[in-house]
C-alpha cells in the first residue's frame, strides 16, 4: 500500500468514528439525562472496601467544580485526602496533615474526576480546562490541565462506563464497573473492582446523597 493510499484510508476510517460529543451524549442519556446531571452540585457517598481478607469503609465528597474529600480506613490503615480546587492535603493515620507533592497533585487534579465523577469534567467543558477525545466507537480519553490522562470505555449496549484506566506510579490501574443502581433517577456505580495499583480493592457503595449541604472547610485539613 502506497503512503498516499494509506493516508487516505486512515482519514476515511477516522471520519467514520464518532466524535467525543456523540459518545458523551450517549453516556449522559444512559445516566439519566443532561438536565438531571446539570442540577448536581455535590455528591456524598459511603462504601465498604474489601481487600483480600480485610474489610474497611470509604467516605467521599465530590463537588461539580472539582473539590473532593476522601476518608478511607481498612484494618490498621487509614487515610484522608482533600483537594480544594488548587491545594491538596493528605493525612496518613495519626500523622500530621501535609501538603501533597507535585507528583501527587498531578494525579489528584485528575483523581477528583475519577470513576463516576468523571462526568463533572467530561460533560461540562465550559467549567474545566483540558481535553476530551474519542479514541474509538466506545472509548473516551480525557485529561484535565496539569493532570493525568484517563480512558473511559463505555458498554456498547448500555452506554454506561464499563471501565476506566489510567497510569499511576508506573503501573496501569483499571477500574471495572460491575453493577449500577438508580438514585433519584440517576445511574450510579454500585460495585467497582480496582486492579493494578497494589491492593486491588472491591468497593461496594451503600449510601448516596445528592446535593448535600457541604461546609467548605471539609476540603482542607488545616
Buried (B, 14 or more C-beta within 10 A) or exposed (E): EEEEEEEEEEEEEEEEEBEBEEBBBBBBEBBBEBEBBEEBEBBBBBBBBBBEEEEBBBBBBBBBEBBBBBBBBBEEEBBBBBBBEEBBBBBEEEEEEEEBEEEBBBBBBBBBBBBBBBBBBBBBBEEBEBEBEBBEEBBBBBBBEEBBBBBBBBBEEBBBBBBBBBBBEEEEBBBBBBEBEEBEEBBBBBBBBBBBBEEBBBBBBEEBBBBEEBEEEBBBBE
